[in-house]
Amino acid sequence: MKAAFIRETGPAEAIEVGELPCPEPGEGQVRVRVQAVSVNPIDTYVRSGSVPMELPNPFIIGSDLAGVVDAIGPGVTGLREGDRVWCTCQGLLGRQGTFSEFAVIDAQFLYPLPDGVEPGTAAACALVGITAHLGLFREARLRVDDTILVIGGTGGVGSMVVQMAKAAGATVIATCGSSEKCELARKLGADFTIDYHRESIAERTKELAPEGVNVLWETRQEPDFDLAVDLLAERGRMVLMAGRDARPPFPVGPFYVKGCSVHGFVMFKATPDEMRQAADDINEWLAEGRLQPQIGKRLPLEQAAEAHRLQEAATLHGEGALAGKIVLDV
């Protein structure tokens, strides 16, 4: 089968596209004929070795996929050949990845693909959608009357947060880097937008939420804790899912006097049950058309290295014109 893989960690150029043996499903596993995959920042961290993990050799890259069940291993119930499915959390913690014509997946990580939802859409929603759901509902315990400030409201995760928070009935304020992105955020469901190149996030948020925001979702590589604590309401919750190398100052006094909390997490450490609860909601919103990923570029599997270069340029250096997820068709 055709696959994109590495033999050792390194730059995007370490990615090879070639033939590997087609895997057979074992106990509790399912083989999926892959139709679409997507790229996430964590994929580039694992490939580069900046986030060390045990990797098989060769190691197929990628976390997300959507496709069709091709074969079923012993002990699997509830799935049949031909079922449309999607998944995430692959290519992590020793598991093989998804950038291949066929992938063997533990059945506990597979979710049905709703009728009418295109495979690329599901792949683009997978990791970012589960991440957004865990942060909003497991960590921040978002409520219908909450106000949430999403820093980076049109990014991969940020756009999911905006849509899910709106679906849950919250008031959504999103920061964006241009008037065009502000318009996109409003289309995604943001009640208010802040163009941080033209407006002060602090001043505008205080105008919109004089008592403070209940939840602040931070997506930047360098969190601003002084800003966050200043903008949080009493018992406000801040969610962190980026900035692994950041060491910013922290305003301890104002933080604890207001009774605030900070919630840091990575989605791949969630339990299968927690992921499935998130997937159930994601499927409902996908089927209803209330959740739509922002796909910035589509490429063939043969351009996996280029996809990683584009993702790194955007994530680590803020370079390039990438706006949304990169999806590869297999």
C-alpha positions, 0 to 999 in steps of 0.5 A, a space after each residue: 500500500 502507498 504510505 507517507 512515513 519516516 524512518 527517523 525523526 527530522 525535518 519535513 524532508 524526512 517524510 518518504 512516500 512509498 510502498 509498505 505492507 498492508 496491515 492486518 487487523 488484530 484483536 479489537 482492531 479494524 482496517 480502514 480504507 483511507 479516503 482523507 487525512 488532515 495535518 495537525 501541529 502535533 503531527 509535525 512535533 512528533 515527526 520532528 522529534 520535538 515531542 519525543 514518543 516511542 515510534 515504530 520503524 517505519 513510522 506512518 505519520 498522521 493522527 486523523 482519517 476518514 474512510 471505509 471499513 475494509 476488514 474487521 478483526 476478532 472481538 469487534 462488534 458494532 462495525 461492518 465492512 463498508 461502514 463509513 468512519 472517522 478517527 483521531 488520536 493515531 500516530 501517537 503513544 506508539 500507534 501507527 499513523 493514518 497517512 496511508 491507503 489502509 490503516 489498522 485502528 483500535 475499534 474504540 477510536 472509530 466513530 461513524 461518519 454521518 450520511 452526507 458528510 464528506 470524508 475530508 470534512 470529517 478528517 479536518 474536524 477530527 483532532 481539532 474538534 475533539 480538542 475543542 469539545 474536551 476543553 469547552 465541556 470537560 475542562 471549562 464546563 461551558 454553560 449556556 449563559 457564559 461569555 467566552 473569549 476565543 483568542 484566534 477564532 479562525 484557526 484550526 481549533 479556534 474555529 471549532 471552539 467558536 462553533 461549538 460554544 455557539 451551538 451550546 448557547 454561549 456568547 462568543 467573542 473571537 479575536 482575529 488578525 484581519 477584517 476578512 477573518 473577522 467576517 469569517 468568525 462571524 459566519 462561524 457564529 461569533 457574536 462579536 469579533 476583535 481585529 487585534 491589528 486594529 483594536 485593543 483586545 483588552 479595551 474592546 473585551 471590557 466594552 463587550 463584557 464589563 463584568 469579565 468573560 467566563 471562559 478565555 480560550 488561548 491558542 497562541 504559542 505565547 500566552 498573555 496571563 496578565 491580559 487573561 486574568 484581567 479579562 476573566 470574570 470572578 471564577 473565570 476559567 482559562 483553557 490552554 492547549 498551546 505554547 509548550 515552550 512558553 514561560 510567561 509571567 503570571 499574576 498570582 495575586 489577581 488570579 487567586 483573589 478572583 477565584 480563577 482557574 487554568 485548565 491545560 490539557 492534550 487531547 491524546 491523553 483523554 480516555 476513549 470514553 471521553 473522546 467518544 462522548 465528544 465524537 457523538 456531539 461532533 457527529 450530531 453537529 456535522 449532520 445538522 450542518 452546525 459544524 464546518 471545518 475551515 479547510 485552507 488547502 487540499 493536497 494529494 498524499 504524495 505531497 505530505 512533506 509539503 503539507 508538513 512544511 506549510 503547517 510548520 511555517 504557519 504554526 511555528 513562524 506565523 508565515 505563509 497564507 495558510 488559513 484553515 486545515 490542510 486535508 490530503 486526499 488518499 
